[in-house]
Amino acid sequence: QVQLVESGGGLVQAGGSLRLSCAASGRPFSSTNLGWFRRAPGKGREFVAGLEWNRAETDYADSVKGRFTISGVDGANRVHLQMNNLRPEDTAVYYCAGRSGSPLYIYWGQGTKVTVSS
């Protein structure tokens, strides 16, 4: 059974930083097949960061470019999201997601809450 477990969320002031981590188990995941999404209060889920399918390029939501960095180590079944210069609009539940054999993310963690105060 695949499990994705996020950690590292919390409360931070605007301009601060947080580092989210995701630990995957149940099957091997390369770092290219783990990504991050988020759901802000009252909004739908949106893509935050991940590697483009079949390309060695990292993709980020426009709203986080230059502030967030996704990283991972192949074989470690882990991926991290370094979030710098956080803004109140980054407040959301952040989800780790995994995919296998296609660009679609089909595995989801329970989420970790990030709250950025102004």
Contacts in CASP RR format, 6 or more apart in sequence:
PFRMAT RR
TARGET T0000
AUTHOR 0000-0000-0000
METHOD contacts of the structure
MODEL  1
QVQLVESGGGLVQAGGSLRLSCAASGRPFSSTNLGWFRRAPGKGREFVAG
LEWNRAETDYADSVKGRFTISGVDGANRVHLQMNNLRPEDTAVYYCAGRS
GSPLYIYWGQGTKVTVSS
1 26 0 8 1.000
2 24 0 8 1.000
2 25 0 8 1.000
2 26 0 8 1.000
2 27 0 8 1.000
2 107 0 8 1.000
3 24 0 8 1.000
3 25 0 8 1.000
3 26 0 8 1.000
3 109 0 8 1.000
4 22 0 8 1.000
4 23 0 8 1.000
4 24 0 8 1.000
4 34 0 8 1.000
4 96 0 8 1.000
4 97 0 8 1.000
4 98 0 8 1.000
4 107 0 8 1.000
4 108 0 8 1.000
4 109 0 8 1.000
5 22 0 8 1.000
5 23 0 8 1.000
5 24 0 8 1.000
5 25 0 8 1.000
5 96 0 8 1.000
5 109 0 8 1.000
5 110 0 8 1.000
6 20 0 8 1.000
6 21 0 8 1.000
6 22 0 8 1.000
6 94 0 8 1.000
6 95 0 8 1.000
6 96 0 8 1.000
6 109 0 8 1.000
6 110 0 8 1.000
6 111 0 8 1.000
6 112 0 8 1.000
7 20 0 8 1.000
7 21 0 8 1.000
7 22 0 8 1.000
7 23 0 8 1.000
7 112 0 8 1.000
8 18 0 8 1.000
8 19 0 8 1.000
8 20 0 8 1.000
8 21 0 8 1.000
8 112 0 8 1.000
9 18 0 8 1.000
9 20 0 8 1.000
9 94 0 8 1.000
9 112 0 8 1.000
9 113 0 8 1.000
9 114 0 8 1.000
10 18 0 8 1.000
10 112 0 8 1.000
10 113 0 8 1.000
10 114 0 8 1.000
10 115 0 8 1.000
11 115 0 8 1.000
11 116 0 8 1.000
11 117 0 8 1.000
12 18 0 8 1.000
12 86 0 8 1.000
12 114 0 8 1.000
12 115 0 8 1.000
12 116 0 8 1.000
12 117 0 8 1.000
13 116 0 8 1.000
13 117 0 8 1.000
14 86 0 8 1.000
14 87 0 8 1.000
14 88 0 8 1.000
14 116 0 8 1.000
14 117 0 8 1.000
14 118 0 8 1.000
15 84 0 8 1.000
15 85 0 8 1.000
15 86 0 8 1.000
15 87 0 8 1.000
15 116 0 8 1.000
16 84 0 8 1.000
16 85 0 8 1.000
16 86 0 8 1.000
16 116 0 8 1.000
17 82 0 8 1.000
17 83 0 8 1.000
17 84 0 8 1.000
17 85 0 8 1.000
17 86 0 8 1.000
18 83 0 8 1.000
18 86 0 8 1.000
18 114 0 8 1.000
19 80 0 8 1.000
19 81 0 8 1.000
19 82 0 8 1.000
19 83 0 8 1.000
20 36 0 8 1.000
20 80 0 8 1.000
20 81 0 8 1.000
20 83 0 8 1.000
20 94 0 8 1.000
20 96 0 8 1.000
20 112 0 8 1.000
20 114 0 8 1.000
21 78 0 8 1.000
21 79 0 8 1.000
21 80 0 8 1.000
21 81 0 8 1.000
22 34 0 8 1.000
22 35 0 8 1.000
22 36 0 8 1.000
22 78 0 8 1.000
22 79 0 8 1.000
22 80 0 8 1.000
22 81 0 8 1.000
22 96 0 8 1.000
22 109 0 8 1.000
23 77 0 8 1.000
23 78 0 8 1.000
24 34 0 8 1.000
24 77 0 8 1.000
24 78 0 8 1.000
24 79 0 8 1.000
24 96 0 8 1.000
24 98 0 8 1.000
24 107 0 8 1.000
25 77 0 8 1.000
27 100 0 8 1.000
28 75 0 8 1.000
28 77 0 8 1.000
29 77 0 8 1.000
29 98 0 8 1.000
29 100 0 8 1.000
30 74 0 8 1.000
30 75 0 8 1.000
31 51 0 8 1.000
31 71 0 8 1.000
31 72 0 8 1.000
31 73 0 8 1.000
31 74 0 8 1.000
31 75 0 8 1.000
31 76 0 8 1.000
31 78 0 8 1.000
31 79 0 8 1.000
32 51 0 8 1.000
32 56 0 8 1.000
32 74 0 8 1.000
33 51 0 8 1.000
33 98 0 8 1.000
33 99 0 8 1.000
33 100 0 8 1.000
33 101 0 8 1.000
34 50 0 8 1.000
34 72 0 8 1.000
34 78 0 8 1.000
34 79 0 8 1.000
34 96 0 8 1.000
34 97 0 8 1.000
34 98 0 8 1.000
35 48 0 8 1.000
35 49 0 8 1.000
35 50 0 8 1.000
35 51 0 8 1.000
35 70 0 8 1.000
35 79 0 8 1.000
35 96 0 8 1.000
35 97 0 8 1.000
35 98 0 8 1.000
35 105 0 8 1.000
36 47 0 8 1.000
36 48 0 8 1.000
36 49 0 8 1.000
36 50 0 8 1.000
36 70 0 8 1.000
36 79 0 8 1.000
36 81 0 8 1.000
36 94 0 8 1.000
36 95 0 8 1.000
36 96 0 8 1.000
36 97 0 8 1.000
37 45 0 8 1.000
37 46 0 8 1.000
37 47 0 8 1.000
37 48 0 8 1.000
37 94 0 8 1.000
37 95 0 8 1.000
37 97 0 8 1.000
37 105 0 8 1.000
38 45 0 8 1.000
38 46 0 8 1.000
38 48 0 8 1.000
38 90 0 8 1.000
38 92 0 8 1.000
38 93 0 8 1.000
38 94 0 8 1.000
38 95 0 8 1.000
38 114 0 8 1.000
39 45 0 8 1.000
39 46 0 8 1.000
39 92 0 8 1.000
39 93 0 8 1.000
39 95 0 8 1.000
40 46 0 8 1.000
40 89 0 8 1.000
40 91 0 8 1.000
40 92 0 8 1.000
41 91 0 8 1.000
41 92 0 8 1.000
43 92 0 8 1.000
45 95 0 8 1.000
46 61 0 8 1.000
47 59 0 8 1.000
47 61 0 8 1.000
48 60 0 8 1.000
48 61 0 8 1.000
48 64 0 8 1.000
48 68 0 8 1.000
48 81 0 8 1.000
48 94 0 8 1.000
49 58 0 8 1.000
49 59 0 8 1.000
49 60 0 8 1.000
49 61 0 8 1.000
49 64 0 8 1.000
49 68 0 8 1.000
49 69 0 8 1.000
49 70 0 8 1.000
49 81 0 8 1.000
50 58 0 8 1.000
50 59 0 8 1.000
50 60 0 8 1.000
50 70 0 8 1.000
51 57 0 8 1.000
51 58 0 8 1.000
51 59 0 8 1.000
51 70 0 8 1.000
52 58 0 8 1.000
52 59 0 8 1.000
53 102 0 8 1.000
53 103 0 8 1.000
58 70 0 8 1.000
60 66 0 8 1.000
60 68 0 8 1.000
60 70 0 8 1.000
63 89 0 8 1.000
64 83 0 8 1.000
64 90 0 8 1.000
67 83 0 8 1.000
67 84 0 8 1.000
67 85 0 8 1.000
67 86 0 8 1.000
68 81 0 8 1.000
68 82 0 8 1.000
68 83 0 8 1.000
68 84 0 8 1.000
69 81 0 8 1.000
69 82 0 8 1.000
69 84 0 8 1.000
70 79 0 8 1.000
70 80 0 8 1.000
70 81 0 8 1.000
70 82 0 8 1.000
71 79 0 8 1.000
71 80 0 8 1.000
71 82 0 8 1.000
72 78 0 8 1.000
72 79 0 8 1.000
72 80 0 8 1.000
79 96 0 8 1.000
81 94 0 8 1.000
83 90 0 8 1.000
83 114 0 8 1.000
86 114 0 8 1.000
86 116 0 8 1.000
87 116 0 8 1.000
88 116 0 8 1.000
88 117 0 8 1.000
88 118 0 8 1.000
89 116 0 8 1.000
90 114 0 8 1.000
90 116 0 8 1.000
91 114 0 8 1.000
91 115 0 8 1.000
91 116 0 8 1.000
92 113 0 8 1.000
92 114 0 8 1.000
93 111 0 8 1.000
93 112 0 8 1.000
93 113 0 8 1.000
93 114 0 8 1.000
94 111 0 8 1.000
94 112 0 8 1.000
94 113 0 8 1.000
94 114 0 8 1.000
95 108 0 8 1.000
95 109 0 8 1.000
95 110 0 8 1.000
95 111 0 8 1.000
96 108 0 8 1.000
96 109 0 8 1.000
96 111 0 8 1.000
97 105 0 8 1.000
97 107 0 8 1.000
97 108 0 8 1.000
97 109 0 8 1.000
98 105 0 8 1.000
98 106 0 8 1.000
98 107 0 8 1.000
98 108 0 8 1.000
99 105 0 8 1.000
99 106 0 8 1.000
99 107 0 8 1.000
100 106 0 8 1.000
100 107 0 8 1.000
END
